[in-house]
């Protein structure tokens, strides 16, 4: 329970109160994440907040409240939406530290207008008017205050920066999820080993690392990308893999187990993996919930089971 506020603290500005609430929400979310990580199957990709990330989320909350463009890169585990807000990489939900915050409506200063002269002023003007031929000129009416120039150029620049940032983030679909895969080389060579739901690749985020579980019929295992994609691109991101050939169950791991993957627009991917020669595959993210079938923790644990000791035990066991 939060301590009661003193007389001075009640006079704080609304923005300070919102900031404190945001920090409380972040702390509560951190406790929930740390608690869930102790379970067998935690929610994949939920970032653990640190002092540095808490400061970043406060900056985002303040920026959204003031109606400013995004202050920079999104916090780990989130992406920028087309309207300049944040959403979770896991399920697309809005984080609690900005939920309910709306930009303050800006107020325009009223333009100064020239007030019409009163009856008394008009009478005084007539009485002081000189006869024709006088060289004295009437005093001109005071001019109104000049209108302030709008910063249209600055607004357009800020808007274009925000638009470019949000469009880059929105062009890359959420990485988490299950992708339906097409690999003609494997499908034609082992048609009887095709899974009922087809070839699949499930991806899950763990901070900056991307883990994946592939089920290619005759072959299954885990891939690991050392870096996560930040935007849709035709640039190939390399990965390592460890897995099994499901005919005799022999495992594979080591420096020769390599591949790469490209994250294209609209949830499409394509890549190459050295399973059966160089197997080329394409895929598209399946619609539905963003949570993968398996968590990043589960994939990492399977990855660690593919090692020399386990290989030797299985080799000896096959020849007994």
C-alpha positions in Angstrom: 0.0 0.0 0.0 1.4 3.5 -0.9 2.1 5.8 2.1 -0.4 8.7 2.7 0.6 12.0 1.1 1.6 15.0 3.2 0.2 18.5 2.6 3.0 19.5 0.3 2.9 16.3 -1.8 -0.8 16.9 -2.5 0.2 20.1 -4.3 2.3 18.3 -6.8 1.6 18.8 -10.5 -0.6 16.2 -12.2 2.4 15.2 -14.5 4.4 14.3 -11.4 1.6 12.1 -10.1 1.3 10.4 -13.5 5.0 9.8 -13.4 4.9 8.1 -10.0 1.9 6.0 -11.1 3.8 4.9 -14.2 6.8 3.9 -12.1 4.6 1.9 -9.7 3.0 0.1 -12.7 6.5 -0.7 -14.1 7.6 -2.1 -10.7 4.4 -4.2 -10.5 4.9 -5.5 -14.0 8.6 -6.3 -13.2 7.5 -8.4 -10.1 4.9 -10.3 -12.2 7.6 -11.0 -14.9 10.2 -12.2 -12.4 7.6 -14.4 -10.7 6.5 -16.0 -14.0 10.1 -16.7 -15.1 10.5 -19.1 -12.1 7.7 -21.3 -13.6 8.3 -24.0 -16.3 6.6 -22.2 -19.1 6.8 -18.4 -18.6 5.5 -16.0 -21.2 8.1 -15.6 -23.9 9.9 -12.4 -24.6 8.6 -10.4 -21.6 11.5 -8.1 -20.7 12.8 -7.7 -17.2 12.8 -4.0 -16.3 16.0 -2.4 -15.0 16.7 1.0 -13.6 17.8 2.0 -17.1 14.6 0.6 -18.8 12.4 2.2 -16.1 13.9 5.6 -16.9 13.2 4.9 -20.6 9.5 3.9 -20.0 9.1 7.2 -17.9 10.4 9.1 -20.9 8.0 7.4 -23.2 5.0 8.1 -20.9 5.9 11.8 -20.6 6.4 12.1 -24.4 3.0 10.6 -25.1 1.3 12.8 -22.5 2.8 15.9 -24.1 1.8 14.8 -27.6 5.5 14.7 -28.7 6.9 12.3 -31.4 8.6 9.1 -30.1 11.7 9.9 -28.0 13.8 7.2 -29.7 14.0 3.4 -30.0 11.3 1.5 -28.1 12.1 -0.4 -24.8 13.1 -4.0 -25.1 10.1 -6.2 -25.8 7.9 -3.5 -27.4 7.5 -1.9 -30.8 6.1 1.5 -32.0 2.6 1.4 -33.4 1.5 3.5 -36.4 0.0 6.1 -34.1 3.3 6.6 -32.2 2.4 4.6 -29.1 3.9 1.3 -27.8 2.7 -2.3 -28.1 4.1 -5.6 -26.7 6.0 -7.9 -29.1 4.2 -10.8 -27.5 0.5 -10.1 -27.9 0.4 -6.5 -29.2 -1.2 -5.2 -26.0 -0.3 -1.7 -24.8 2.1 -1.6 -21.8 0.6 -0.5 -18.4 3.0 2.5 -18.0 1.2 4.4 -20.9 -2.2 2.8 -20.7 -4.9 5.4 -20.3 -2.5 8.3 -21.0 -3.8 10.7 -23.7 -2.0 13.7 -25.2 -2.9 17.0 -23.7 -4.9 19.2 -26.2 -2.8 22.2 -27.1 -4.4 25.7 -26.6 -4.1 28.5 -29.2 -3.6 32.0 -28.0 -6.4 34.2 -29.2 -5.5 36.6 -31.9 -5.6 40.3 -30.9 -8.3 42.3 -32.7 -8.8 46.0 -33.2 -11.7 47.1 -31.1 -14.1 49.6 -32.8 -13.9 53.2 -31.4 -16.5 54.2 -28.9 -19.1 57.0 -29.4 -17.1 59.3 -27.2 -13.9 58.7 -29.2 -15.7 59.4 -32.4 -17.1 62.7 -31.0 -13.7 63.8 -29.8 -12.2 63.0 -33.2 -14.8 65.2 -34.9 -14.2 68.1 -32.4 -10.5 68.1 -33.0 -10.8 67.9 -36.8 -9.3 71.0 -38.5 -11.1 72.8 -41.3 -10.2 72.0 -44.9 -6.8 73.1 -46.0 -5.2 72.2 -42.7 -2.0 70.4 -43.0 -2.4 68.4 -39.8 -3.0 64.7 -40.5 -5.3 62.4 -38.5 -3.6 60.0 -36.3 -3.8 56.5 -37.7 -5.5 53.8 -35.8 -3.1 51.5 -33.9 -2.3 48.4 -35.7 -3.2 45.0 -34.2 -0.5 42.7 -32.9 1.2 40.8 -35.6 0.1 37.2 -35.9 2.7 34.6 -34.8 4.0 32.5 -37.6 3.1 28.9 -37.3 5.9 26.4 -37.1 4.5 24.3 -40.0 7.9 23.4 -41.2 9.1 22.2 -37.8 5.8 20.3 -37.3 6.2 18.6 -40.7 9.7 17.6 -39.8 8.7 16.1 -36.5 5.7 14.4 -38.1 7.8 12.9 -40.8 10.3 11.5 -38.3 7.5 9.9 -36.3 5.9 8.5 -39.4 9.2 7.0 -40.6 9.8 5.4 -37.2 6.3 3.9 -36.9 6.1 2.7 -40.5 9.5 0.9 -40.2 8.2 -0.8 -37.0 4.8 -1.7 -38.5 6.3 -3.1 -41.7 7.8 -5.9 -39.6 5.2 -8.1 -38.2 5.6 -9.4 -34.6 8.5 -11.8 -34.7 6.9 -14.1 -32.1 4.6 -16.8 -33.5 4.3 -19.8 -35.7 5.2 -19.8 -39.4 3.9 -22.2 -42.0 6.9 -23.4 -44.0 7.4 -24.6 -47.6 10.6 -26.5 -48.4 10.2 -28.4 -51.7 13.5 -30.3 -51.3 12.4 -31.9 -48.1 8.7 -32.3 -49.0 9.6 -34.2 -52.2 12.4 -36.4 -50.7 10.3 -37.5 -47.6 6.6 -37.1 -48.4 5.5 -39.8 -45.9 7.3 -38.0 -43.0 5.3 -34.8 -43.5 3.6 -33.6 -40.2 -0.2 -33.4 -40.2 -0.2 -29.6 -40.0 2.7 -29.2 -42.5 6.3 -27.9 -41.9 6.4 -25.3 -39.2 8.9 -22.9 -37.5 7.9 -21.4 -34.1 9.9 -18.3 -33.1 10.2 -16.7 -29.6 12.1 -13.7 -28.3 14.5 -13.6 -25.4 15.6 -10.0 -25.1 17.9 -9.5 -28.2 18.1 -13.3 -29.0 15.6 -15.1 -31.2 15.0 -18.8 -30.5 13.1 -21.1 -33.0 11.8 -24.6 -33.0 11.6 -26.2 -36.5 9.6 -29.3 -37.5 10.6 -30.1 -41.0 9.2 -33.7 -41.0 12.4 -35.8 -41.3 14.3 -33.1 -39.4 13.5 -31.3 -36.2 15.4 -29.2 -33.7 16.3 -25.6 -32.5 17.7 -22.5 -34.2 19.3 -19.5 -32.5 19.7 -16.0 -33.9 22.2 -13.9 -32.0 20.3 -10.7 -33.0 16.7 -9.9 -33.4 15.3 -8.1 -36.5 14.4 -4.4 -36.0 12.7 -3.8 -39.4 11.6 -5.7 -42.5 14.6 -6.2 -44.7 16.0 -8.5 -47.4 19.3 -8.7 -45.4 19.9 -12.3 -44.2 20.4 -12.8 -40.5 22.7 -15.8 -39.8 21.7 -18.5 -37.3 23.0 -21.7 -35.7 21.0 -24.9 -35.4 21.1 -28.1 -33.4 18.7 -31.0 -34.0 18.0 -34.6 -35.1 17.4 -36.6 -38.2 14.2 -38.5 -37.2 14.9 -41.6 -39.3 17.6 -43.1 -37.0 17.4 -40.3 -34.4 21.0 -39.2 -34.8 21.7 -35.7 -33.5 23.7 -32.9 -35.2 25.5 -29.9 -33.7 28.7 -27.9 -34.2 30.2 -25.3 -36.5 28.8 -26.8 -39.7 25.2 -26.4 -38.5 24.5 -23.0 -40.0 21.8 -21.2 -41.9 20.3 -17.7 -42.5 16.8 -16.2 -42.5 15.3 -13.0 -44.0 12.4 -11.2 -42.3 10.4 -9.6 -45.1 7.2 -7.4 -45.0 3.7 -8.7 -44.0 5.0 -11.6 -41.9 6.9 -13.3 -44.7 10.3 -15.1 -44.2 12.7 -17.0 -46.4 16.0 -18.7 -45.6 18.4 -21.6 -46.0 19.5 -24.3 -43.6 22.2 -27.0 -43.9 20.0 -30.0 -43.1 20.0 -32.0 -46.3 22.5 -30.2 -48.3 21.4 -26.6 -48.3 17.6 -26.7 -47.9 15.9 -23.5 -49.1 12.6 -22.6 -47.4 9.9 -19.9 -47.4 7.2 -19.2 -44.9 4.4 -16.9 -43.7 3.3 -16.2 -40.2 0.1 -17.9 -39.3 -2.8 -15.7 -38.1 -4.0 -15.9 -34.5 -2.5 -15.3 -31.1 1.1 -14.0 -31.1 2.3 -16.4 -28.4 4.4 -19.3 -29.8 3.6 -22.9 -29.1 6.8 -23.1 -27.1 8.6 -20.6 -24.9 12.1 -19.3 -25.4 13.2 -21.0 -22.2 11.9 -24.4 -23.4 13.8 -24.0 -26.7 17.0 -23.1 -24.9 16.7 -26.1 -22.6 16.3 -28.4 -25.6 19.3 -26.7 -27.3 21.6 -27.6 -24.4 20.7 -31.3 -24.7 22.5 -31.5 -28.0 26.1 -31.9 -26.9 29.1 -34.3 -27.2 28.3 -36.3 -24.0 24.7 -36.9 -25.1 25.9 -37.8 -28.6 28.4 -40.4 -27.3 25.8 -42.0 -25.0 23.3 -42.4 -27.8 26.0 -43.7 -30.2 27.1 -46.5 -27.8 23.4 -47.3 -27.1 22.6 -47.8 -30.7 25.3 -50.5 -31.1 24.4 -52.6 -28.0 
